[in-house]
């Protein structure tokens, strides 16, 4: 194996370790918040449980299951409150579901069924509140639902572009480190500088794509 290949593998291994550490952090934090929420709910601390379920639902990692468990618990608490006539807490819990799903959307919405149910319940409850406050001038349930469903999803095209730009940014940095620093420690400043400049341009484009997605 050549020195260049060894350095490339070392850099890739470092990137993999960094991503693995981030994934472990997301998973462990989500599980901890989920456990705290369950304990709070068992103890009758409903508001605290809702807070921690909402936090757990935002620790999204594909295949992890933390968000699904947290959203299911929040939805269950919302239904219980609705059955008991506590519309204020039911509305809060459904809003936590909606906020968590929208806060973790990426190329697509992570939990479309949960979002659809939350939007419908929020529209129903807010329409009832609106009628109590404004009477005939209140918005209908359909009008509230239309507002909730407006412009929810990010642009799939721009999201895909953002992902590709991020991957390109990482690739340029890795290539710059491999080609800009020789095995004996000699720094090829021109090569390294060119890669750093290119990476900054790609990073700026990525930020723009994320902003418009």
N, C-alpha and C positions, 0 to 999 in steps of 0.2 A: 504494500500500500504506500502510495506516494505521500510526501509531507502535506501537499495540498489537500488530498483526500482525507487525511487524518484531521487536518484543521477544519475542513468542511463538516465532517462527522461530529467533531467536538462542538462546533457552533450549533449544529442541528440538535445535538443532545441537550445543550444548554437551553435552547428554545423550548424543547419538549419538556424539560424539567420545570421551566417557568410556567408553561401552560398547565402542566400537571398540578403544580402547587396552587394555581388559581382555581382550578376545578375542585381540588380538595378543600380549599377555603370555602367555596360556594356551597359544596355539599355539607360540610360539617356545620357551617353557620345556619344553613337552612334546617337541618335536623335538630339543632339545638333550639332554635326558635319554635319549631313544630312541637317539640317535647314540652317546652315552657308553656305554650298555648294550651296543650292538652291538660297539663297539670292545673293551669289556671281555670280552665273550663270545669274540670272535676271539682275544684274547690268553690265553684259558684262565682268566680271573678270574671263575669262575662265580658266587661269592657277590656280588661287586660288580655283575656284570651283572644278577642277580636284584634287587638293591636299586634299580638305576636303571630297570629295566623296571617295577618296582612303582611308582616315582615317576612315570614317564611315563604309566602307566595311570590315574593319578589326575588328570592334566591333561585332564579331559574337556571337549570342546566338540563339539556336534552337527555332524556332517559333516566333522570334522577328520581322523579316521582314526588319530590317535596312540594312543588307547586300544586300538583293535582290533589294531594292530600289536604293541603291548606285551603284550596278553593272549595273542595268538597265540605270541609268542616265549616267554613264561612257560610256557604250556601245552606247547610243544615241549620246553623244558628239563625240565619235570616228567616227560614221557613218556620222554625219554632217560634220566633218572635212574632211573625205575622199571624200564626195560628192563635197566639195568646193575645193578639190585639195591640201589640207594641210596635206600631208602624214606624216609630222614630228609630228604634234599634234595627229593625228589619231594613229600613232604607240605608242606614249606615253600613250594615254588613254587605248589602248588595253593592254599594258604592266601593267598598273595599275590594270586592271581587273584580269589579270593572277596572278599578285603578291598577290592581296587580296584573291583570291580563294586558292592559294597554301599556303598562310600564315595562313589560318584558317582551313586547312584540319585536320581531326581527324581520326576516324576509316575509313571514306571514304572522298572523295572530296566533299565539301559542295555544289558546284554549277557546276556539270559536263558539262551541256549544255553551260553555259557561258564560261567555260574554253575551251571547244572544239572550240567555235566560235573565242575566243580570239587567241588561238594558230593558227588557220587557217589564220586569218587576219594578225597576226604578221609575219607568214611565208611568206605570199604574199608580204607584204610591205618590209620586210628585203631582200627578194630575189630580189625585184626591185632595192633596194639600192645597193645590192651586184653586180648586173649586171652593174649598172651605174659606179661603182668603178673598177670592175675587168674584166668586159667583159665576154669572154668565160670561164675564170677561176672561175667564180662565182658559188656558190652552187645553185642548183635548189630549187624551192619552196618546193618540196617534201622532199629534204634533210634538209632544215630548219625546216620543220614540224616534221621530225623524231627526230631532236635534241630537239625540244621543248617538245615532248611527251615522251621522254626517262625518265624512272624511276620517274614518277610524283607521283604515289600513295604510301602511306606508306603501310607497311606490315599489312594486317588486323589481322593476328594472333598475331604479336608482339604488335599491338595497343590494342587488346583485353586483352592481358596479362598485359599491362601497366595499363589499367583501373582497372583490378582485383587487381593488386598489390597496386594501390593507395587506393582502397576501404579497402584492408586488413590493410594498414598502418593506416588509420583513425580508423578502428575497434580496432586495437591493442592499440592505444593511448587511446581510450575511455575506453576499458576494463582495461587498466593499471590504469587510473585515478579512476575508480570505485572500483577496488579491492585493489589498493595500498594505498588509503587514506580512513580510516574508518570514519563513521559519527561523531565520537567525535574529529576528527582532527588528530588522530594517523596515522603516516605514516609507512606503512610496506615497509621498504626500499628494502628488498630482492625481494618482489613481484614487486614493482615499478621499480626497476633496471632491472629485467628480461624483463619486458614489454618494457622499453626504449631501451634496447639492441636489442630486437626482432624488434622493430619499425625501428631502424637504419639500420638493415640488409635489411628489406623489402624496406625501402626508397632507399637504394643503388641499389637494384635489379630493382626498378621502374625507377631510373635514367638511368640504363643500357638499360632497355627495350625501354624507350623513345628515347635514343640515337640511337639505332639500328632500330627503327620502321621507 
